[in-house]
Amino acid sequence: MPGLRDVAKKVYLTARRRQPPAQTTQPELIEMVRAHTSSVEALAFFKDGRRIVTASMDKTLRIWDVEKRAFIGWPFKGHRDIHAADPVVTFGFGAPITPSFCSRSTLMVIGKRKLERKLYVEALSDANKVIELNPSSYLGYELKYAALRGARHYDDAFKAFKIMLSMLDDAPDPHIRQLRQKYVSPSEVEDAIRRAIHAKLENAPLRLINTSTGRLCNRDVQINIFIGSTGYKKLLHSFDMHAPLKTEPVEEAVTKYFSWVMLSHRWARKEPLLHDIQDKVIYELDPVGTMMKLQKFCKVARNAGYSWAWSDTCCIDQDNNVELQQSVNSMFVWYHHSALTIIYLSDVPPSSKSGALANSIWNTRGWTVQEFLAPKIVLFYQADWSLYLGNRSRNHKQSFRIMNELERSTGIDARALIHFHPGTKDAREKLRWASNRDTTREEDIAYSLFGIFDVNLPVIYGEKRQKALGRLLQEIIAHSGDITALDWVGQSSNFNSCLPADISSYKALPCMLSYLSEHDIQESVSALRNDIVVVESASNLYATLENISVPRFANARLQLPCIAFTLTEVRRRPGQDGARRFAYDIKANGLQDLLVTTKDKLVEFWPTRRTRQAFMLVRPWNRCDLGLINFADETQTIEDWPEPGFPGYNESTTQELRLIVRLGQPFGALLLAQQWGGEYKRIASDNNIIAQVRDMTSVDDMMDVRMVEIL
């Protein structure tokens, strides 16, 4: 009847009290309704599940008490249980209700009520009855899937869900087929899980120890263990299967399962290696010496709630050169992405006081620099595996007391200790951090810094310390153009004379020079502005320096941009015969006289005594000396530009004159001696060579700008 649909759709039911649905059997419910009328066209449930309303073909609405199995009466205008704002739960519009339809619809509603009450077994029983009444309907399998998932029968739930999707795909009614678009397929979820696993393990070590079983596992084994676990099945069905797929729960679950703990420690004698624990249960091995340390570490990680642990001694195949190289270049990333890094201080006894960490041998090793800087969360443990200083916080990087101790002992700024960012910026400072560290294998002093500088280089054990360090410094300078790595005193490297033979040459603080204040610079610029010759020369020099190439390395040869000053006189001070170090008085065009101490014997010469070998002092050129803002440096802003503070201000001229003023200040110089092929070698000195121009108005003395090739 045309008006019946409209009448039924206007029936909105609510309940004054939320009650569980009545437990009336379906045949009784059918008999109750049919005893009073045989022309029911539609049926709707109150939200309390205890009453229903039926719409008959004569447009009559009747209310029924399901629990008492009795007719109550008719809704009247203003009935308090009917509100236009409440949704209606209806069944059967468009077709007369049959006993089977009424039973199936009622079972569905009651079954869903049972799901809300977590009565999964009872809901599953209702689902099976719905399927029995109409095996071709997806509704029963929808209820069955929800009940099985709630009961944690994930395999059976997976099967029920697939059947439901198949029924939606094959439904003859196009409206029902459209419902399929509301759901994601299990394969989509599985793909999302696989992608999440791949993303997580991309930054994970190649092997990890399962803290529960005590077995060493590669990535394939880790994945297989996860896929076969209840956790995987739970994940597959633990979130809303409605489209679009929400990947956040997947990523969170995968991250939690595959999170790992790293160990940072001082190697002792006879550490367990890969072959010592492979295909074995570490908890079953003899708990003595370093094996006990490994077992304790895994137990601490397990008790902290983590399933995976990594130790450098036994989780790397040290006999596999390819794997070893990959591990060395990836180790910083592994520590950085770890959920926790445990630092074991084997020489710090229980109940130690502040200062024990600073004096620990762990604090002198080369590899431990990156092992502390890289992780976000670290915990220090004493010899008996108790927490250092009794600090039970989640992260010792948040302990002011511990960080202050570490800052004093390492010379690393506390901000870097807590929030370190790898890269070639501030190279000289990072090299100083490692300058007092030792490694068992001499090449490791360079290899242990790969991650700190974010470089990837071949690992070639046997190349010796100077070549390993030289290759690293070459990469830093070539990649960044940062010449601060040339600021050192000591012995030159055989790799390149501009580089040090040992990282200890960076122990001294960088060459500290005094500079003019901004007020003094502006006064000097104002004075120079009136000299037309100086202004023109400054403009030419600025243009030359602005266009000169950046430093670059090729085949261990350094192409260094610099301002060169030719030496006019080299005299050795008397009384140094047989000495191991020699002091020389040096004069150079445009520079004030200076003293250089070196172990090398230099050819002496002066105006009346010539030499065929050329010498020069050079100021290595760094583009930042132009005074421009580096927009890649987040610490600089437009506020760093000088304010126009004087009449006749011209931005271009001001920048050029400011450069001249800065070039007039003391600078760190390199002493170079020409070789037979025209290249140069650096003469290493025992002290920083601090040079200064005679007169900053003599710009012409600073016009020898060139690229020098240094061996």
NORPEGI-V114189 format. One record per residue. N is the residue number from 1. RES is the residue in three letters. PHI is phi in whole degrees, 0 to 359 (999 if undefined). PSI is psi in whole degrees, 0 to 359 (999 if undefined). OMEGA is omega in radians with two decimals (* if undefined). Layout:
# NORPEGI-V114189
N_RES_PHI_PSI_OMEGA + N_RES_PHI_PSI_OMEGA
This chain:
# NORPEGI-V114189
1_MET_999_136_-3.01 + 2_PRO_302_322_-3.05 + 3_GLY_275_346_-3.04 + 4_LEU_294_320_-3.14 + 5_ARG_300_318_3.13 + 6_ASP_294_320_3.14 + 7_VAL_297_313_-3.08 + 8_ALA_293_322_-3.10 + 9_LYS_291_343_3.12 + 10_LYS_272_2_3.14 + 11_VAL_273_111_3.12 + 12_TYR_242_127_-2.97 + 13_LEU_245_139_3.06 + 14_THR_220_175_-3.12 + 15_ALA_228_142_3.08 + 16_ARG_285_335_3.09 + 17_ARG_223_133_3.13 + 18_ARG_280_112_-3.11 + 19_GLN_240_152_3.06 + 20_PRO_293_153_-3.13 + 21_PRO_297_149_3.11 + 22_ALA_293_155_-3.10 + 23_GLN_264_24_3.12 + 24_THR_299_137_3.13 + 25_THR_289_156_-3.08 + 26_GLN_295_316_3.10 + 27_PRO_302_321_3.14 + 28_GLU_296_320_3.12 + 29_LEU_297_318_3.14 + 30_ILE_296_314_-3.14 + 31_GLU_298_322_-3.14 + 32_MET_300_313_-3.11 + 33_VAL_290_314_-3.04 + 34_ARG_288_341_3.11 + 35_ALA_292_335_-3.10 + 36_HIS_257_330_-3.14 + 37_THR_204_147_3.13 + 38_SER_248_9_-3.04 + 39_SER_243_34_-3.14 + 40_VAL_291_126_-3.12 + 41_GLU_258_330_-3.12 + 42_ALA_209_156_-3.08 + 43_LEU_221_141_3.11 + 44_ALA_221_145_3.13 + 45_PHE_261_140_2.88 + 46_PHE_293_156_-3.12 + 47_LYS_295_336_3.13 + 48_ASP_283_352_3.12 + 49_GLY_73_2_-3.07 + 50_ARG_260_345_-3.13 + 51_ARG_227_154_3.05 + 52_ILE_229_161_3.01 + 53_VAL_234_137_3.13 + 54_THR_244_148_3.05 + 55_ALA_245_123_-3.11 + 56_SER_262_170_-3.12 + 57_MET_295_340_3.10 + 58_ASP_272_17_3.11 + 59_LYS_66_22_-3.13 + 60_THR_265_134_3.08 + 61_LEU_257_134_-3.13 + 62_ARG_232_143_3.09 + 63_ILE_253_139_-3.08 + 64_TRP_233_144_3.01 + 65_ASP_265_111_-3.05 + 66_VAL_291_322_-3.07 + 67_GLU_292_319_-3.13 + 68_LYS_272_353_-3.13 + 69_ARG_55_48_-3.06 + 70_ALA_219_152_3.06 + 71_PHE_284_133_-3.11 + 72_ILE_262_309_-3.11 + 73_GLY_164_200_-3.10 + 74_TRP_247_144_3.03 + 75_PRO_295_144_3.11 + 76_PHE_238_164_-3.09 + 77_LYS_301_129_-3.13 + 78_GLY_87_10_3.12 + 79_HIS_307_128_-3.00 + 80_ARG_290_344_-3.12 + 81_ASP_272_359_-3.08 + 82_ILE_246_118_-3.13 + 83_HIS_228_134_-3.08 + 84_ALA_294_342_-3.08 + 85_ALA_275_349_-3.07 + 86_ASP_266_139_3.11 + 87_PRO_289_154_3.14 + 88_VAL_253_140_3.07 + 89_VAL_257_106_-3.02 + 90_THR_233_156_3.10 + 91_PHE_219_147_2.90 + 92_GLY_91_9_3.13 + 93_PHE_296_136_3.07 + 94_GLY_95_350_3.13 + 95_ALA_209_144_3.11 + 96_PRO_300_143_3.13 + 97_ILE_284_131_3.06 + 98_THR_255_162_3.13 + 99_PRO_305_319_-3.11 + 100_SER_292_321_3.14 + 101_PHE_293_314_3.12 + 102_CYS_301_317_-3.13 + 103_SER_294_316_-3.12 + 104_ARG_295_316_-3.13 + 105_SER_295_318_3.13 + 106_THR_295_318_3.12 + 107_LEU_299_320_3.14 + 108_MET_297_313_-3.12 + 109_VAL_296_313_-3.13 + 110_ILE_294_322_3.10 + 111_GLY_298_319_3.12 + 112_LYS_293_325_3.06 + 113_ARG_297_322_3.13 + 114_LYS_292_324_3.07 + 115_LEU_298_319_3.13 + 116_GLU_298_328_3.12 + 117_ARG_270_6_3.14 + 118_LYS_62_31_3.04 + 119_LEU_268_72_-2.95 + 120_TYR_291_323_-3.14 + 121_VAL_295_315_3.12 + 122_GLU_295_320_3.12 + 123_ALA_295_323_3.11 + 124_LEU_295_322_3.10 + 125_SER_298_317_3.10 + 126_ASP_296_321_3.14 + 127_ALA_298_317_3.13 + 128_ASN_295_325_3.10 + 129_LYS_292_321_3.10 + 130_VAL_297_318_3.13 + 131_ILE_296_321_3.14 + 132_GLU_295_321_3.13 + 133_LEU_291_324_3.14 + 134_ASN_213_87_-3.08 + 135_PRO_296_340_-3.08 + 136_SER_270_359_-3.12 + 137_SER_267_140_3.13 + 138_TYR_286_342_-3.00 + 139_LEU_299_318_-3.13 + 140_GLY_297_320_3.14 + 141_TYR_287_332_3.05 + 142_GLU_296_315_3.11 + 143_LEU_292_322_-3.13 + 144_LYS_294_318_3.11 + 145_TYR_301_314_-3.12 + 146_ALA_296_320_-3.13 + 147_ALA_292_317_-3.14 + 148_LEU_293_322_3.11 + 149_ARG_295_318_3.10 + 150_GLY_297_326_3.13 + 151_ALA_277_1_3.11 + 152_ARG_67_27_3.01 + 153_HIS_266_75_-2.90 + 154_TYR_292_323_-3.14 + 155_ASP_296_313_3.14 + 156_ASP_292_324_3.09 + 157_ALA_297_319_3.12 + 158_PHE_301_317_3.13 + 159_LYS_294_317_-3.14 + 160_ALA_297_321_-3.13 + 161_PHE_294_320_3.13 + 162_LYS_295_321_3.09 + 163_ILE_295_318_3.12 + 164_MET_300_315_3.13 + 165_LEU_297_321_3.13 + 166_SER_296_320_3.12 + 167_MET_293_323_3.09 + 168_LEU_294_321_3.13 + 169_ASP_295_324_-3.03 + 170_ASP_261_4_-3.10 + 171_ALA_296_136_3.11 + 172_PRO_291_332_-3.12 + 173_ASP_281_119_-3.12 + 174_PRO_299_329_3.12 + 175_HIS_295_322_3.10 + 176_ILE_289_322_3.12 + 177_ARG_299_328_3.12 + 178_GLN_294_335_3.12 + 179_LEU_297_336_3.13 + 180_ARG_300_330_-3.12 + 181_GLN_292_343_3.14 + 182_LYS_284_345_-3.02 + 183_TYR_245_151_2.98 + 184_VAL_264_152_3.14 + 185_SER_275_155_3.09 + 186_PRO_303_326_3.14 + 187_SER_296_326_3.09 + 188_GLU_295_319_3.12 + 189_VAL_294_317_3.13 + 190_GLU_299_319_3.09 + 191_ASP_297_319_3.13 + 192_ALA_296_320_3.12 + 193_ILE_295_316_3.13 + 194_ARG_298_319_3.11 + 195_ARG_296_319_3.14 + 196_ALA_295_320_3.11 + 197_ILE_297_314_3.14 + 198_HIS_300_316_-3.13 + 199_ALA_297_321_-3.13 + 200_LYS_290_314_-3.07 + 201_LEU_283_348_3.11 + 202_GLU_299_329_-3.14 + 203_ASN_251_19_-3.09 + 204_ALA_254_156_3.06 + 205_PRO_300_159_-3.10 + 206_LEU_290_329_3.13 + 207_ARG_226_148_3.08 + 208_LEU_218_153_3.08 + 209_ILE_267_128_3.06 + 210_ASN_286_114_-3.04 + 211_THR_290_342_3.12 + 212_SER_277_312_-3.07 + 213_THR_268_338_-3.10 + 214_GLY_78_17_-3.11 + 215_ARG_253_145_3.08 + 216_LEU_280_132_-3.05 + 217_CYS_229_136_2.98 + 218_ASN_276_182_-3.03 + 219_ARG_295_319_-3.13 + 220_ASP_298_318_3.13 + 221_VAL_294_319_3.12 + 222_GLN_301_316_-3.13 + 223_ILE_294_317_-3.13 + 224_ASN_296_321_3.10 + 225_ILE_297_318_-3.13 + 226_PHE_294_314_-3.11 + 227_ILE_296_329_3.13 + 228_GLY_274_1_-3.06 + 229_SER_270_159_3.04 + 230_THR_297_329_3.13 + 231_GLY_299_322_3.11 + 232_TYR_293_315_3.14 + 233_LYS_295_321_3.10 + 234_LYS_296_318_3.13 + 235_LEU_298_322_-3.10 + 236_LEU_298_334_-3.06 + 237_HIS_232_16_-3.02 + 238_SER_266_357_-3.12 + 239_PHE_230_169_-3.08 + 240_ASP_300_126_-3.12 + 241_MET_271_9_3.14 + 242_HIS_281_143_3.11 + 243_ALA_286_151_-0.09 + 244_PRO_283_158_-3.10 + 245_LEU_292_128_3.08 + 246_LYS_268_111_-3.04 + 247_THR_273_346_-3.09 + 248_GLU_302_314_3.11 + 249_PRO_299_325_3.12 + 250_VAL_296_310_-3.10 + 251_GLU_297_321_3.13 + 252_GLU_295_317_-3.12 + 253_ALA_293_318_3.13 + 254_VAL_295_316_3.13 + 255_THR_300_317_-3.13 + 256_LYS_296_317_-3.08 + 257_TYR_290_316_-3.02 + 258_PHE_269_6_3.11 + 259_SER_297_144_-3.07 + 260_TRP_230_161_3.12 + 261_VAL_246_133_3.13 + 262_MET_257_151_3.08 + 263_LEU_250_132_2.99 + 264_SER_242_126_-3.04 + 265_HIS_200_168_3.04 + 266_ARG_269_123_3.12 + 267_TRP_298_138_3.03 + 268_ALA_250_181_3.12 + 269_ARG_289_142_3.06 + 270_LYS_58_50_3.01 + 271_GLU_293_145_3.11 + 272_PRO_295_131_3.12 + 273_LEU_258_179_-3.07 + 274_LEU_304_313_-3.08 + 275_HIS_292_343_3.14 + 276_ASP_284_335_-3.08 + 277_ILE_240_351_-3.10 + 278_GLN_296_134_-3.13 + 279_ASP_63_25_3.11 + 280_LYS_230_164_3.04 + 281_VAL_261_115_-3.02 + 282_ILE_297_331_-3.13 + 283_TYR_289_343_-3.13 + 284_GLU_266_354_-3.14 + 285_LEU_278_160_-3.07 + 286_ASP_299_117_-3.04 + 287_PRO_280_69_3.11 + 288_VAL_232_152_3.04 + 289_GLY_58_227_-3.07 + 290_THR_289_338_3.07 + 291_MET_293_323_3.09 + 292_MET_296_322_3.11 + 293_LYS_300_316_3.12 + 294_LEU_296_316_3.13 + 295_GLN_297_316_3.13 + 296_LYS_298_318_3.13 + 297_PHE_301_314_-3.12 + 298_CYS_294_324_3.12 + 299_LYS_291_320_3.09 + 300_VAL_297_318_3.11 + 301_ALA_296_318_3.13 + 302_ARG_295_316_3.14 + 303_ASN_294_338_3.09 + 304_ALA_277_358_3.07 + 305_GLY_97_17_-3.10 + 306_TYR_250_141_-3.07 + 307_SER_269_346_-3.02 + 308_TRP_227_145_-3.12 + 309_ALA_218_153_-3.09 + 310_TRP_223_134_3.03 + 311_SER_229_135_-3.03 + 312_ASP_294_338_-3.08 + 313_THR_290_322_-2.96 + 314_CYS_238_356_-3.11 + 315_CYS_259_6_3.08 + 316_ILE_236_136_3.05 + 317_ASP_277_97_-3.05 + 318_GLN_289_348_3.11 + 319_ASP_268_355_3.13 + 320_ASN_257_106_-3.04 + 321_ASN_297_323_3.14 + 322_VAL_295_313_3.14 + 323_GLU_293_322_-3.14 + 324_LEU_297_317_3.13 + 325_GLN_295_317_3.12 + 326_GLN_298_321_-3.11 + 327_SER_292_316_-3.14 + 328_VAL_299_318_-3.12 + 329_ASN_284_345_-3.08 + 330_SER_253_351_-2.97 + 331_MET_299_321_3.11 + 332_PHE_301_317_3.13 + 333_VAL_296_319_3.14 + 334_TRP_298_316_3.11 + 335_TYR_294_321_-3.10 + 336_HIS_296_321_-3.08 + 337_HIS_267_4_3.11 + 338_SER_291_152_3.06 + 339_ALA_285_333_-3.12 + 340_LEU_199_141_2.98 + 341_THR_243_123_3.12 + 342_ILE_263_123_3.12 + 343_ILE_255_115_-3.06 + 344_TYR_260_119_-3.13 + 345_LEU_259_90_-3.01 + 346_SER_293_338_-3.09 + 347_ASP_257_13_3.09 + 348_VAL_254_109_-3.07 + 349_PRO_289_165_3.12 + 350_PRO_301_150_3.08 + 351_SER_60_29_3.09 + 352_SER_291_156_3.11 + 353_LYS_262_169_3.14 + 354_SER_305_134_-3.09 + 355_GLY_116_338_3.14 + 356_ALA_294_323_3.11 + 357_LEU_297_316_-3.13 + 358_ALA_299_328_-3.09 + 359_ASN_267_0_-3.12 + 360_SER_288_145_3.11 + 361_ILE_296_336_3.07 + 362_TRP_304_328_-3.07 + 363_ASN_280_3_-3.13 + 364_THR_245_0_-3.03 + 365_ARG_268_148_-3.08 + 366_GLY_293_315_-3.06 + 367_TRP_291_335_-3.04 + 368_THR_287_348_3.09 + 369_VAL_297_306_-3.14 + 370_GLN_288_331_-3.12 + 371_GLU_292_340_3.04 + 372_PHE_263_319_-3.08 + 373_LEU_292_324_-3.00 + 374_ALA_291_314_-3.03 + 375_PRO_290_157_3.03 + 376_LYS_273_327_-3.07 + 377_ILE_233_126_3.11 + 378_VAL_226_153_3.02 + 379_LEU_224_131_3.10 + 380_PHE_266_131_3.10 + 381_TYR_240_141_3.13 + 382_GLN_276_182_-3.03 + 383_ALA_302_327_-3.12 + 384_ASP_266_14_3.13 + 385_TRP_66_29_2.94 + 386_SER_262_156_-3.08 + 387_LEU_289_139_-3.11 + 388_TYR_299_132_-3.11 + 389_LEU_59_17_-3.13 + 390_GLY_66_17_-3.08 + 391_ASN_283_113_-3.07 + 392_ARG_257_20_3.10 + 393_SER_291_164_-3.10 + 394_ARG_291_333_-3.02 + 395_ASN_212_118_-3.13 + 396_HIS_287_349_3.03 + 397_LYS_290_347_3.10 + 398_GLN_263_4_3.11 + 399_SER_268_114_3.13 + 400_PHE_299_321_-3.09 + 401_ARG_296_314_-3.11 + 402_ILE_288_318_-3.14 + 403_MET_294_323_3.11 + 404_ASN_295_320_3.11 + 405_GLU_296_318_-3.12 + 406_LEU_290_324_3.11 + 407_GLU_297_315_-3.13 + 408_ARG_295_322_-3.05 + 409_SER_278_332_-3.09 + 410_THR_258_338_-3.05 + 411_GLY_78_8_3.13 + 412_ILE_267_129_-3.14 + 413_ASP_303_141_-3.08 + 414_ALA_301_326_3.13 + 415_ARG_296_321_3.10 + 416_ALA_290_324_3.11 + 417_LEU_300_324_-3.05 + 418_ILE_269_318_-3.05 + 419_HIS_231_69_-3.10 + 420_PHE_276_140_3.07 + 421_HIS_238_121_-3.12 + 422_PRO_291_156_3.11 + 423_GLY_150_175_-3.07 + 424_THR_271_358_3.09 + 425_LYS_294_143_-3.13 + 426_ASP_56_46_-3.05 + 427_ALA_300_316_-3.09 + 428_ARG_300_320_-3.14 + 429_GLU_293_319_3.14 + 430_LYS_292_325_3.08 + 431_LEU_294_325_3.10 + 432_ARG_296_324_3.13 + 433_TRP_303_325_-3.07 + 434_ALA_265_359_-2.98 + 435_SER_292_337_3.14 + 436_ASN_250_23_-3.13 + 437_ARG_258_157_3.13 + 438_ASP_235_153_3.03 + 439_THR_225_152_-3.13 + 440_THR_293_313_3.09 + 441_ARG_264_128_-2.96 + 442_GLU_298_328_3.14 + 443_GLU_290_338_-3.06 + 444_ASP_294_340_3.12 + 445_ILE_296_332_3.05 + 446_ALA_270_316_-3.09 + 447_TYR_299_327_-3.11 + 448_SER_290_350_-3.13 + 449_LEU_257_358_-3.11 + 450_PHE_305_313_-3.09 + 451_GLY_291_325_-3.13 + 452_ILE_297_322_3.13 + 453_PHE_266_0_3.10 + 454_ASP_57_49_3.08 + 455_VAL_238_153_3.07 + 456_ASN_239_118_-3.10 + 457_LEU_225_157_3.08 + 458_PRO_298_145_3.06 + 459_VAL_258_116_-3.03 + 460_ILE_231_82_3.11 + 461_TYR_296_133_-3.05 + 462_GLY_109_349_-3.14 + 463_GLU_283_347_3.13 + 464_LYS_80_164_-2.98 + 465_ARG_299_313_-3.02 + 466_GLN_296_320_-3.13 + 467_LYS_289_320_3.12 + 468_ALA_298_314_3.12 + 469_LEU_292_322_3.12 + 470_GLY_298_316_3.11 + 471_ARG_297_321_3.11 + 472_LEU_295_311_-3.13 + 473_LEU_295_323_3.08 + 474_GLN_300_317_-3.14 + 475_GLU_293_320_-3.13 + 476_ILE_297_312_-3.10 + 477_ILE_292_317_-3.11 + 478_ALA_293_325_-3.08 + 479_HIS_281_323_-2.99 + 480_SER_251_339_-3.02 + 481_GLY_74_8_-3.12 + 482_ASP_280_116_-3.10 + 483_ILE_263_7_3.13 + 484_THR_295_341_3.09 + 485_ALA_292_347_3.09 + 486_LEU_276_356_-3.10 + 487_ASP_271_91_-3.14 + 488_TRP_205_164_3.02 + 489_VAL_229_145_-3.12 + 490_GLY_140_218_-3.07 + 491_GLN_260_138_3.12 + 492_SER_287_153_3.14 + 493_SER_275_147_3.02 + 494_ASN_291_340_3.13 + 495_PHE_291_313_3.06 + 496_ASN_199_133_-3.03 + 497_SER_294_343_3.12 + 498_CYS_280_352_-3.10 + 499_LEU_248_154_-3.11 + 500_PRO_280_155_3.10 + 501_ALA_285_337_-3.07 + 502_ASP_217_148_-3.11 + 503_ILE_292_343_3.11 + 504_SER_295_345_3.11 + 505_SER_294_348_3.13 + 506_TYR_264_8_-3.10 + 507_LYS_299_318_-3.13 + 508_ALA_295_150_3.07 + 509_LEU_297_155_3.11 + 510_PRO_305_154_3.14 + 511_CYS_307_111_-3.09 + 512_MET_266_117_-3.11 + 513_LEU_242_148_3.10 + 514_SER_270_135_-3.11 + 515_TYR_240_158_3.10 + 516_LEU_292_151_3.04 + 517_SER_287_165_3.13 + 518_GLU_299_323_3.12 + 519_HIS_296_316_-3.14 + 520_ASP_294_323_3.12 + 521_ILE_297_315_-3.12 + 522_GLN_295_323_3.10 + 523_GLU_294_319_3.12 + 524_SER_295_319_3.11 + 525_VAL_299_319_3.13 + 526_SER_298_320_-3.14 + 527_ALA_291_321_-3.12 + 528_LEU_287_336_-3.05 + 529_ARG_298_335_-3.10 + 530_ASN_276_352_3.14 + 531_ASP_262_103_-3.05 + 532_ILE_298_322_-3.13 + 533_VAL_295_316_3.13 + 534_VAL_295_318_-3.13 + 535_VAL_298_317_-3.14 + 536_GLU_293_317_3.12 + 537_SER_296_320_3.12 + 538_ALA_298_320_3.13 + 539_SER_297_318_3.14 + 540_ASN_294_317_3.14 + 541_LEU_296_318_-3.14 + 542_TYR_300_314_-3.13 + 543_ALA_297_321_3.14 + 544_THR_295_314_-3.12 + 545_LEU_290_329_-3.13 + 546_GLU_292_332_-3.05 + 547_ASN_258_359_-3.12 + 548_ILE_286_148_-3.09 + 549_SER_291_162_3.10 + 550_VAL_278_162_3.09 + 551_PRO_299_145_3.10 + 552_ARG_208_150_3.11 + 553_PHE_249_145_3.00 + 554_ALA_208_120_3.13 + 555_ASN_54_46_3.10 + 556_ALA_65_14_3.06 + 557_ARG_254_132_-3.10 + 558_LEU_261_124_2.98 + 559_GLN_265_105_-2.99 + 560_LEU_250_119_3.01 + 561_PRO_286_136_-3.06 + 562_CYS_200_167_2.94 + 563_ILE_256_121_-3.00 + 564_ALA_259_144_3.08 + 565_PHE_231_117_-3.07 + 566_THR_286_134_3.11 + 567_LEU_283_137_3.11 + 568_THR_249_346_-3.09 + 569_GLU_201_134_3.03 + 570_VAL_226_116_3.14 + 571_ARG_232_128_3.06 + 572_ARG_277_136_3.13 + 573_ARG_292_142_-3.06 + 574_PRO_292_163_3.06 + 575_GLY_79_29_-3.11 + 576_GLN_238_18_3.09 + 577_ASP_296_131_-3.13 + 578_GLY_80_358_3.13 + 579_ALA_287_156_3.12 + 580_ARG_271_343_3.10 + 581_ARG_231_144_-3.08 + 582_PHE_235_140_3.12 + 583_ALA_253_133_-3.09 + 584_TYR_234_135_2.96 + 585_ASP_271_129_-3.01 + 586_ILE_233_137_3.03 + 587_LYS_238_145_3.13 + 588_ALA_216_149_3.13 + 589_ASN_302_126_3.06 + 590_GLY_82_355_-3.10 + 591_LEU_246_153_3.00 + 592_GLN_290_153_-3.13 + 593_ASP_297_149_-3.14 + 594_LEU_211_168_-3.11 + 595_LEU_244_134_3.12 + 596_VAL_233_132_3.08 + 597_THR_249_129_-3.10 + 598_THR_209_161_3.08 + 599_LYS_275_348_-3.11 + 600_ASP_278_143_3.03 + 601_LYS_273_120_-3.13 + 602_LEU_261_150_3.05 + 603_VAL_290_125_3.13 + 604_GLU_276_142_3.07 + 605_PHE_200_161_3.09 + 606_TRP_202_179_-3.01 + 607_PRO_306_325_-3.12 + 608_THR_267_357_3.10 + 609_ARG_228_102_-3.04 + 610_ARG_274_163_3.03 + 611_THR_220_146_-3.12 + 612_ARG_281_341_3.12 + 613_GLN_276_131_-3.13 + 614_ALA_268_140_3.06 + 615_PHE_235_152_3.02 + 616_MET_204_154_2.98 + 617_LEU_260_136_-3.11 + 618_VAL_233_147_2.98 + 619_ARG_260_106_3.11 + 620_PRO_303_137_-3.02 + 621_TRP_261_130_3.08 + 622_ASN_239_130_-3.05 + 623_ARG_302_331_-3.13 + 624_CYS_296_341_3.11 + 625_ASP_291_349_3.06 + 626_LEU_290_344_3.13 + 627_GLY_85_14_3.13 + 628_LEU_277_156_3.07 + 629_ILE_282_132_3.04 + 630_ASN_269_106_-3.04 + 631_PHE_288_348_3.06 + 632_ALA_278_349_3.14 + 633_ASP_266_111_-3.07 + 634_GLU_292_347_-3.13 + 635_THR_278_348_3.13 + 636_GLN_257_144_3.10 + 637_THR_224_175_3.12 + 638_ILE_297_340_3.12 + 639_GLU_292_344_3.12 + 640_ASP_286_346_3.10 + 641_TRP_290_143_3.13 + 642_PRO_293_146_3.11 + 643_GLU_281_141_3.04 + 644_PRO_296_106_-3.00 + 645_GLY_243_14_-3.11 + 646_PHE_207_160_-3.12 + 647_PRO_296_151_3.10 + 648_GLY_70_23_-3.11 + 649_TYR_300_129_3.05 + 650_ASN_228_121_-3.00 + 651_GLU_301_313_-3.10 + 652_SER_297_310_-3.13 + 653_THR_297_321_-3.14 + 654_THR_298_316_3.13 + 655_GLN_298_320_-3.12 + 656_GLU_293_318_3.13 + 657_LEU_288_326_3.06 + 658_ARG_299_323_3.09 + 659_LEU_298_315_3.14 + 660_ILE_299_318_3.12 + 661_VAL_298_316_3.14 + 662_ARG_294_321_3.13 + 663_LEU_293_341_3.10 + 664_GLY_280_353_-3.14 + 665_GLN_273_162_3.11 + 666_PRO_302_148_-3.14 + 667_PHE_216_157_3.07 + 668_GLY_280_120_-3.06 + 669_ALA_250_158_3.03 + 670_LEU_248_138_3.08 + 671_LEU_263_121_-3.08 + 672_LEU_241_142_3.07 + 673_ALA_240_131_-3.09 + 674_GLN_286_144_3.12 + 675_GLN_256_176_-3.04 + 676_TRP_297_329_-3.11 + 677_GLY_274_4_-3.12 + 678_GLY_95_347_3.08 + 679_GLU_283_177_-3.12 + 680_TYR_235_159_2.97 + 681_LYS_234_147_3.11 + 682_ARG_278_136_3.02 + 683_ILE_268_111_-3.11 + 684_ALA_290_139_-3.13 + 685_SER_240_162_3.14 + 686_ASP_272_357_3.13 + 687_ASN_212_159_3.08 + 688_ASN_296_134_3.09 + 689_ILE_271_107_-3.12 + 690_ILE_258_113_-3.10 + 691_ALA_248_162_3.09 + 692_GLN_206_140_3.12 + 693_VAL_291_153_-3.12 + 694_ARG_292_315_-3.05 + 695_ASP_213_119_-3.06 + 696_MET_291_347_3.08 + 697_THR_280_346_3.12 + 698_SER_274_69_-3.06 + 699_VAL_298_330_-3.10 + 700_ASP_299_332_3.12 + 701_ASP_290_349_-3.13 + 702_MET_248_17_-3.05 + 703_MET_268_358_-3.14 + 704_ASP_276_78_-3.14 + 705_VAL_263_127_-3.05 + 706_ARG_206_166_2.96 + 707_MET_261_123_-3.11 + 708_VAL_251_133_3.08 + 709_GLU_267_123_-3.05 + 710_ILE_242_130_-3.14 + 711_LEU_273_999_*
